[in-house]
Amino acid sequence: MSPDKTRRSALDRPTVERDALEYDVREDVVLVLDTMDPRDPIRDLRRRVPPLLDAPPPALVVDLSCLTALSSGAVAVLLWLRETCQSRGVDVRLRHLPRGGGATLRRTGLADTLLVEASSR
């Protein structure tokens, strides 16, 4: 089956096959930021994220465990993700927010629009 084709599973739940990875479209999708191209993260995300949202999951969970702080580049990524997901009706949740990240989210206005999961940090 070619990538990005939607099909029905044995349980008659829609699944999506992408690069030999299948997931139930009713499950959240996790995006780990440490796999981004550090030279141009927005360009990298513009290529990688839209296929994840073809069959919209309930939420896109952004794993920030690789970050020690929210830089301006990370904030730009979060803004882009919020706009992209919001236009498709997908919630964005942050996982493993770095220390001080809550203050950065409040200063940038993202605290009111992004959900933050409880963290073990």
C-alpha positions in Angstrom: 0.0 0.0 0.0 1.4 3.4 -0.8 2.1 5.9 2.0 -0.7 8.2 3.2 -3.5 5.8 2.2 -6.3 5.4 4.7 -7.7 1.9 5.1 -9.8 -0.1 7.5 -8.3 -2.3 10.1 -9.6 -5.7 11.3 -11.6 -3.8 14.0 -13.1 -1.6 11.3 -11.3 1.5 12.8 -9.6 3.8 10.3 -5.8 3.5 10.4 -3.2 5.4 8.4 -0.1 3.9 7.0 2.9 6.2 6.7 6.4 4.9 6.0 5.5 1.5 7.4 4.1 3.0 10.6 0.4 2.4 11.4 -1.6 4.1 14.1 -5.2 4.3 15.0 -6.5 7.7 13.9 -8.4 8.0 17.1 -5.1 8.1 19.0 -3.0 11.1 19.7 0.1 11.6 17.5 3.4 12.4 19.3 5.9 14.7 17.6 9.4 14.6 19.2 11.2 17.9 18.5 14.7 16.4 18.7 14.2 14.9 15.3 13.8 18.3 13.6 16.4 19.8 11.2 18.1 22.4 13.5 19.0 24.6 10.5 15.5 25.2 9.5 12.9 23.6 11.9 9.9 25.3 10.4 10.7 24.1 6.9 11.2 20.6 8.3 7.9 20.7 10.1 6.1 22.0 7.0 7.2 18.8 5.3 6.6 16.4 8.1 3.4 17.6 10.0 0.7 17.8 7.3 0.7 14.1 6.5 0.3 13.4 10.2 -2.9 15.5 10.1 -4.4 14.0 6.9 -6.7 11.8 9.0 -6.8 14.2 11.9 -5.9 12.7 15.3 -7.6 14.1 18.4 -4.4 15.8 19.4 -0.8 16.4 18.4 1.4 15.9 21.4 4.6 17.8 21.1 7.4 16.2 23.2 9.8 18.8 24.4 12.0 16.5 26.5 15.1 17.3 24.4 14.8 21.1 25.3 16.3 22.7 28.3 14.6 26.0 27.6 12.0 27.5 25.2 14.1 29.6 22.8 12.6 32.0 20.3 13.0 29.3 17.6 11.0 26.8 19.8 8.3 29.4 20.3 8.1 30.0 16.5 7.7 26.2 16.0 5.0 26.1 18.7 3.2 29.0 17.0 3.3 27.4 13.6 2.1 24.1 15.0 -0.8 25.7 16.9 -2.0 27.5 13.7 -1.6 24.5 11.5 -3.4 22.2 13.9 -6.1 24.7 14.9 -7.0 25.1 11.2 -7.6 21.4 11.1 -9.5 21.1 14.4 -6.6 19.3 16.1 -5.6 20.1 19.7 -1.9 20.7 20.5 -0.6 19.4 23.9 2.9 19.9 25.2 4.7 17.1 27.0 7.8 17.6 29.2 7.8 21.4 29.2 11.2 22.6 30.3 11.7 24.5 33.5 10.7 28.1 33.0 8.7 27.1 30.0 5.4 28.1 31.6 6.6 31.7 32.0 7.7 31.8 28.4 4.3 30.5 27.3 2.5 33.2 29.3 4.7 36.0 27.9 4.1 34.8 24.3 0.4 34.3 24.8 0.6 30.6 24.1 -0.4 29.6 27.7 -4.0 30.2 26.9 -4.1 28.2 23.7 -1.8 25.2 24.3 -2.5 22.5 26.8 0.4 21.3 29.0 0.5 17.7 30.2 1.6 17.0 33.8 5.3 16.4 33.7 7.7 14.3 35.6 10.4 16.9 35.3 
